[in-house]
């Protein structure tokens, strides 16, 4: 069966100018993904609005303990501290003028937050020498400043894996790291002691090791597939920390159970997989795995305390990027060309996905 890539308006498998696939189910998978995105975004925005109202009506008492002590006092008594612990700090300052914001940025720089600094129109982000990350976002219309400070990952000596997805990559030059996920399908680690030059050199090594299919790169990232379909993403996070993530394809997976709390997408399959087109099955299984990951995130975010929620914002941004990729991939499927077995498997996966969403408390709107 021929698979068509999403090429925008007028591309194969789409109606002219719409970008929506023709066929019996008209891209239902994409609709499910967008519903999930909308619900998470609404949930987070509602929290932000609530924090804004609270800040305006609260008297700010700047803490004398926790991470707050690493930051300059803001010079206002209007605002609210949402989080203050040894690992995270978050506050909203109300009735804060643009000149107040500029002065606060300068004060933060004097405190040492100048490493890998990034200053844009509405915000300032930087690390200090110890790896603490500061993020300032200023909303001029509302005269509000949000302040976030995160502690660095605790790192220890790691041994680069000789099996599983990580073994497909060259070992990085540093052995200091923090393993985020290690399973038969996914290996993700944050590696310390790697500056931008080391990041660039490592990205080049990965390319030489075969991760050169559909690659793209920038000053702080490199992503590519290998010939077997394994996906690599390498990011320079700042403060000499590099994030390495590799998702193994079904063909390159070494087997075994994953560490995810979700059930394996194959465990409840009833369609005879031997007659389903292998490429289509791989796509649908990966799609189901992604939706499971989304649901896991939603359950964890809803149940987490405030500190965990703040630390999960980076994970949310990563999921948003993956969603964009999956929306494109699902739109590229011309469902009118599916074989009977492929069509049955499509329906089966959608049924499991719908059940998973319901179990996670997500209301599906068709």
N, C-alpha and C positions, 0 to 999 in steps of 0.2 A: 504494500500500500504506500502511496506517495504521501509524504507529510509536507505541508506548505507552511512557510514562515510568514509571520505577520509583517507585511510590508506597507501597511497604511492603506489609504484610500485606493480602491481599485485593485488591490492585490488579490492573488489567487485565493479562493475560498471565502471571500468577503463580498458583501454587496457594495457597489460603487460608492465611495465617499463615506461609508458608515463605520468601517473598521470592526463591524459585528459579523461573526460567522453565519453563513447560511446553514440550514439543516434542521433536523427534527427538534432539537432542544435549544437552538439559538444561544449557545454560549452560557448555559445555566451555571457552569462552574465559575465563570467570571463573576456572575451576579452574586453567588455565595461569598466569594472573596471580598467583593466590594461592600457587602452587608457587614461582614466582620470588621473591615477597616472602619466603616462609618460608626459602628457601635463602640469600638475602642476609642476612636477620636472623640465622640460625643462624651464618653465617660471621662476622658482626661480633660477636655475643655470645661466640662461642668465643674471639675475639681478646681481648675484654674480660676474660673469665675467666682467660685465660692471663696477661694483664698483672697481674691481681689477685694470682695466686699468686706471680708473679715479684717483685712489690713487697714482699710479706711476707718473702721470703727474700733480699732484696737490701739492701746498704748504700748509702744515698743520699749521693752526693757532688754537692753543688749546683754547677752549672757556673759558670765565671767568664768565659764568652764566649757569643755568640749571644743569642737573645731572653731567656734566663734572667736576664740582667743587668738587665732591665727590671722584674723582679719581686722582691718581698721574699723573703729566705731563709725557709724554713718552720719552722726551729727543730727539726728532727728528722733523724736519720740513717737512718731506715727508710723505704724507698721506692725507686722506680726512675724514671729519666728515659728516656722512649721516643724523644723527638724534641727536638733542639735545633739550630736553624739560624738563619739571618737572616730566615726567613719564617714559621717555626712552632716552637712549643714545646709539649711534652706530657709530663706526669709524673703518677705515682700515688704518693700519700703514705700509708703504712701505719701502723696503730696511732695514728691521729690522732683525738683526742677532739673532742666538739662544741665545747668551749671553745677548743681549738686552732684549729678551723675559724673560729669567730667572730673570734678574734684575727687570723687570717690575712686575713679579709675586711677588717677595719679597716686592716691594714697595706697591703693593695692599694689601698684608698681613699686612703691617705696618699701612695701612689706616683702618684696621679692618675687611677686608673681609676674615674671617677665620671660620665662622660658617658653619657647615655641608659641609666642603670643600671636593672637589673631584678632585684629580690631576691625569691626565692620560698623555700618551706620547705626545699628540698634544694639550693639553688644560688644563685649570684650571677653576673650577667653585666653587663659594662660596657665602654665604650671609654675610651681616654685622648684627650687633645686632638689627638694625631697620627693617630688612627684605628685604633690597635691594639686588637683585641678580646680581652678576657679572659673566660673561662668557667670557673667553679668549680662542681663538683658534689660534694656530700657525701653519703656513704652511712653513716648513723649506725649501722646494725646491724653493718656490717663495719668501722666506724671507719676509713674510707678517704676520701681527698679526691683527686679528679682535677683537674688544673690544665691548661688549654689557653690558649695565646696565639697569635693570628694577626696577621700583618702586613697592613696595608691593601693594596688593589689599587694597582698603579702606574697612574696616570692621565695622560692627555695630551689635547691638544686634539682633539676629534672634530667631524666635519661630519655633521649629521643627514641621513640618506639621503633621496634624492628618488625612489627606486624601491625595489621590494621591500616586504616587510611593514612596515618601519619608516616608510615614506612615508605609511602610513595614519594615523599619529599626529602630533599637533602636536609641534614641537620643544620639548624642555624648556628652561628658562631658563638652564641652565649648559651650557657647551661642554667642560667637563672630564669625561672619562669613560674607561671601559675596556670595549671591545667584547668580549663573551663569545662571541657567535655571530652570523654575518651570512650568511644564505642566502636562497634564493627562498621558503622556507617558514617560516623562523624568524629573528627579530631579537631579540637580547638584549644589554643594555648596563647597566653600572653607572655612574651619573652622580653626580659629586661636587658639592659646593657647594649642596646642596638640603636645607634644614632641614625640619621637620615641616610648617610653614606652606606652604613651596614644594611639598612633596609633596601636600598637600591641594588646593592651587590647581591643580596639574598633573592630578590625578585628576579634578577638576571639568572641566578643559579636554577631557580624553579623553572624558568623558561627553557633553559638548556636541558633540564631533566624531563622535558616533554609537555610541560604546561604552556602550550603556545597556540591552542585552538581557541578561536573567538576571543582573543585576549584584548584587554584594554588596560591603560595605565595612566597614572598621574604622578604628581610630586609626592603624594602620600599613600597611594594605593596601587595594587596590581591584582587583576583577576583574570582567570583563564581556565579552560578545561584541558584535559589531556585526551588522547585518542580514544580512551576507554569511556570517556564521559564523566570522569571525576572532576569536581569543581573546586577551584582554589581561590581564596581571597586573602590577600596580605595587606595589612594597613599599618601605617606608621601613626600611632595614637598620640604621640607626643612624649616628652620627658624620657626619651630613649627607651620607649616601650613599643613593641611591634606585636600586632595581633595576627595570628596565622590560623586559618580555618580551611579544612578540606572536607568536602562531602563526597564520599565514595559512591560511584555508580553501582548498580546491581552486579554488573560484570566484574568490577574490581573489588567488590566487597569480600572480606575474608570470612564472612559468616559469623554466627553467634548472635545473641540478643543484644539490642540496644539498651542504653540506660534511660531512654525516655519513658515517662509514665504512661504514654499512649501505647495501645496495642499495636502490634505489627500489622501493616496494611494487608499482608498476605494471610493472616491467621484466620480471617473469617470469609475468605474467598470461596465462592461456590461455583463460579463459572470455571469450566475446564480451561486452565491457564495454557495448556499445550496448544490450543487452537486460537488463542488470542495473539494478535500480532505483537511480537516481543517489544518493539519500540513503543507501541501504544500502551502496552501493559506497564512498561517502565515509567512512562510519562504519568499515567493515572496513579500508580503506586506512589510516585514522588509527590504528586499533587495531594494525595490523601495524607501523606506524612507531613506535608507543610501545613495543612489545615489542622491536623492534630497538634502540631507545634503551636499554632495560633491559639487553639483552645486551651492548651496547657498554660500559655502566657496569660490569657484572660482570667483563668481560675486563680493562678498564682498572684496576679496583680490585685484582684478583688480581695483575696484573703490576706495579702501581705500587710505588714505594718508600714508606717510612713517612711521609715528608713529604706526598707526594701523597695517601695514604690519609686523613690527617687533614683535608686541605683538601677532600676529596670528601664529607665528612659532610653538608655543606649540600646538595649535589646529591642525596644519598640521601633527605634529608627532602623535597625537592621531588618526587622520583619517588614517594615514598610517598603524597603528596597526589594526584598524578596517577593512581596506582593505584586509590585510593578512588573517584575519578570514573569510571574505566574499569570497575571492578567493577560499579558501578551501571548504567552504560550498557549493558554486555553482558548484565546480568541482565534488562534491560527488553525484550530482543528476544524476541518470541513466535515461536519457530522453526517452529512448526506452520503458520504463515501465510505462510512464504516461498514465492515462486514457484520454479519449477525452476531458473531462471537464478540467482536469489539464493542458493538452496540450494547450487548447484554452486560459486558463488563463495565461499560460506562455507567449504565443505570445502577449497577450493583455498587460501584464506588460512590456514586452520588447519594445513594440510600445510606451507606455507612457514614458518609460525611454529614448528612443531615442529622442522623442520630447522634453523632458526636457533638454537633453544635447544640442540639437540644439538651444533651446531658451536661454540657458546659454552661447551660443557662442562656444561650443565645437564641433569640426569637428570629426565625428565618422568614423574611418577607419576599415572596415570589412576585 
